[in-house]
Amino acid sequence: MLELIGGFLGLAMVVATAGVVLARAADRIAAATGLGRLLVGSVLLAAATSLPELSVDIAAVRAGMPDLATGDLLGSSLMNLLILAGIDLAQRSGHRMLSREAASHALSATLAIALTSLAALAVLTAGRLPPIAFLDIGGWSWAILVAWLLGARMLFIDQRISARAAAEAAAESGTGPAARPALAGPAVAFAAAAAVLVVAGPRLAAVADDLATETGLGRTFVGTTLVALTTSLPELVASIAAVRMGAFDLAIGNTFGSNAFNMVLFVPLDACHPGPLFAAVNPAHAVTALAVVVATATAVLGQLYHEERRLPVLEPDAALVVLVVVGGLALVSLLS
């Protein structure tokens, strides 16, 4: 048992280190390309920090553990929200992170809610409806992919409009656009850190399965907690690094973008699984998905609410997110 735990922690440290490099490189890429921290965080950084989920869960599905893979994807979304709420509670600067950029992040959060809701519907109905598949990928997975592509296009258009407005404002004020840094260096660093995540990720599936056997907790619960927490380490470290740099857009965009991209990963998992993926998993995963929806909606309310006074002890919206996440994990533990 101690050897398993040691190996698990060692891999977690490797993943965490790569997360720091990703955050710093993503911030420089946002400046170099002019795409903005929100879009880079919601798409590029989110996709990169989700690489552990992809590699771990493909290995799990191929090993006949679809419950572990599904629990990891949905549980990782819960952990990402817990990370964001925890960072918000820890911020004592007089500003609330969840309400800092409001409507722009509400768009990416709503996309995450929609995709997670589709995943919940898939888990609840896949075994009761006639199977529909194309290229060995189920209909629900295709619906998730199409919805994400449309949502990503909306984010791109929204940020392009914002960038144009900022450029026009700068021109009117006579300041002119700021010089952009070189792109090559941060792009290489980003790619290298992403490659580390791809290599380190698959090892986690075997270790997590061994831990599930040793502890007797079962793959549904272990996938939702232990594996999800570890594969969320890139999001944790990247978000902390982004906040320390003052890049709140990057941190929030990474959380909501990762949760949306996690649902897209059901597409390759469905392709690797023999038969319909959603029909082979425990219905208890729908509880995790619904907890993600409620927690994300709570975070959006915290963003859009205009009260700027911080309570002396804690922030209500972030505390509610924590309660929803903990409650969801407790329900999954009881039902799995």
N, C-alpha and C positions, 0 to 999 in steps of 0.2 A: 504493500500500500504506500509506504513512504517513497519508494522508487517511482511509483506512478505519479504521486503528487509532485515530486521533484522535477520529473520530466515535463509535467504540465506547466509548472511555474517557469521553467527555463524557456519553453516555447512562448509563453506569455510575455516574457521580457523581450524576446526578439521581436515579437509583433508590436509591442509598445514602442520600442526604439524606432522602428520603421514608421510608426504613426507620427512621431515628432518631426521626422524628416519630411513626411508628406505634407504636414500643415505648413511648415516654413516654405517649402517649394510651391505649394498651391497659392500662398499669399503672393509670392513673387510672380507666378504665372498670371494671376489676376491683374497685377499691375502692368506686366509686360504686354499682355494681349488687349487690355482695356475691356475685358468682358465683365469685370466687377467681381467682388468677393461672393456675392449672393449666388450668382450663376455658377461660378467655379466651385463653390462649396456644395451647391445642390446637385451638380451633375458630375464634374470631374473628381473632386475629392470624395464625394459620396460613393462613386463607383469604385474608386481605389480602396477605400476603407472597407468596402463590402467584399473584397477579394477573399479574405479568410472564410467568410460564409460560403462563397462559391466553391472553393477548393475543398473545404471540410465536408460540405453537404453533398457534393458529387461523389466523394469517396464513401460517405455514409450510405447514399442510395445504392451505389454499386455493391456495397457490402450487405444489402438487404435490410437497411435501417432507415426507412422513410420517415418514421416517427421522430428519430433523432434529428434528421435534416429539417423537417417541418418545424419542430420545436425550436431549433436553432434560429431559423429565419424570423419567426414571429417573436420568439423570446429576445432576440437581438434588438428588435424594434422597441420592445419594452425597456430593455437596458439602455438604449440610446436616449430615450425620454427621461429615464432616471438620471442619466449622466447630465443631461441639459438642466434638469430641475436642481440637481445637486450643485452644479456650478452657479446657477442663479442664486440659490440660497447662500452660497459662500461669498458672493459678490457684496462687499460692504462699501462700495464706492458712492452710494447714493442713487445709482441708476439701476433699473430693472432690466435684465437682459431679455426676458421673454416679451416685453412690450417695447423694445427699443426701435425696431424697424417695422413693426406692425404689418401693414397690408401686404408688402412685398413678400414677407415670409409666410403670411397667411395663405398665399397662393400655393406655395410648395407644400405647406402643411395639409391643405385641402386635397392636394393630389395624393399625398400619403394616406389620408383617410379613405379616399375613394378606392385606391388599390388594395388597401388592407381589408376593406369591406368586401371587395370582390373575392379575396382569398378566403374570408370567412364563409361567404356564400358557397364557394367551391367545396370547402371542407364539409359543410352541412348537407349539400345536395348531390355531390358527385356520385355517391353510391345509390342514389334513388332515381336518378335521371338516366335516360339512354346515353351511353357514351358517345361523344363526338370528338373525333381526332383528325388532325391533318399533319402529315409528316411526323407521325408518332408523338404529336404534342396535342394534349387535350384542349377542348374549346375554352375552358376557363382560363388556362394559361395564355392562350392567344388573346383573350379579352384583356387580361392584365397587361400584356405587352403593348397592345394597340393603345390602351388608355395611357400608359406611361409615355409613349412616343408623342401623343397629342398633348399631354401635360408638359413635357419637356419643351415642345415647340412654343407653348404659351409662355413658359418661363423665359425662353430666349427672346421672344417678341417683347415681353414686358421689360426686360432688362435693356434691350436695344432702345426702346422708347425712353427709358430713364437716362441712359447714357447720352442720347441725343439732346435731351432737355438740359442735362448738366453741361454739355459742350456749348449749347446756346447761351446758357447763363454765364459761363466763363467768358465767352466772346463779348457779351454785352458789358461785362465788368472790366474788360480789357486785360484780364490776367493771362488768357491764352491757355492752351492745354499743357499739362506737365510732361516733361520728357519721360519716355518709357524705358525701363531697364531692359537689358538683354534677356532673351527668352531661352537660349540654348542651355545655360547652366542650370536653372531651376527645372527645365524639362528633363534633363539627364538625371538629376537627383530624384525627381518624382518617379521616373521610370524605374530607377534602381530600387527605391523603397517599395514600390509596388511589386517588383520581382521578388523581393524578400518575403512579402506577404504570401505570394503564390507558393513559394517553396516551403515556408513554415506551416502553412495552413493544413495540408492534408495529414500531417502528423497528429493533429489534435483529435481527429475522428477516432483513430485507434485508441488513443489514451482515454478519451471520454467514454468509449464503449467499455473498456476495461474497468474504469471507475464505476460505471453503471452496474456492472456485474458484481464488483466487490461490495458496493454499498447497498445493492438491492433496491435502489430508488426507482429504477425503471427508466427507459430511454425517453419517454415523453417528458418527464420532469427534469431529467438531467440535460436533455437538449434545450429545454426552455430556460434553464438556470446556468449550469456550469459551462456548457459549451457556448451558450449565448453571451455570457459575461466575458469569456475569454476572447471570442471573436469580435466583441465590441470594444476591445482594448484600443484598436486604432482610432475609433471614434472618440474614446475617452481622452487619449493622449493628444490627439489632433485638436480636440475642442479646448482642452486646457491650454495648449500652446497658442491657439488662435486668440483666446481671451487675454492671455498675457501680452500678446502683441497688439491688443486693442482691436482685433479683427472680429468683432461680434457677428457681423454678417457671415463670415466664414464658418464660425462655430454653429450658429443656428441653421444655416443652410446645409451644413454637413449632416446634422441630426435629421432634419426632415427629408433631405435628399436621400440619405442612407436608408431610411425607413421605406421610402418609395422604391428605391432600387432593390431592396431586399425582396420585395414582392415580385419584381421582374425575374429574379433568380429562380423562381418556380418554373420558368420556361425551360432552361437547360436541365433542371432536375427532372422535370416531366419527360424530357427527351431521353434521359438516361435510365428512367425507371421502366421495367417491363409491365406494361399495362397502365391504366389511369393512376396517376400519383395520388390525387386527392381522395380517391376511393379507398386507398390503402392505409390512410392515416387515422389516428384516433380523433373522434369528434371533439374531444376536449380541447384540441388546438383552436377551435372556434372561440372558446372563452378567452384565450390569449389574444386573438385577433381583435375581439371586441374591446378588450381592455386597452389595446393600443389605440383604437378609435376614440374611446372616451378620454384617455390621457392626452392624445393629440388635440382633441377638441378643447380640452381644458387649457392647454398651452396657447391655442389660438385665441381663446377668450382673454387670456392674460396679455396677449399681444395687443389686441384691439381695444382693451379697456384703457381709458385715457387718464385714470388717476395716477399721478406720478409720485405721490408720497409713499415712502417705504416704511413699513412697520418696523419698530425697533428690534423685534425678535426674529420674525421670519416673514417671507413673502407668501401670501395666501395661494396664489395661482401655482407657484412651484411646489408648495406643500401639498396641494391637492393632487398634483401630478404624481408625487411620491406615494401618496395614499392609494391612488388608483393602481399604480404599478404593483405595489406590495399586495394589495387585495387581489389583483389578477393572478399573481404568482401563487397566492394561497389557495385560490380556487382550483388552479391547475394541479396543485399538489394533492388536493382532496379528490379530484376527479380522475387522476391518472393512475 
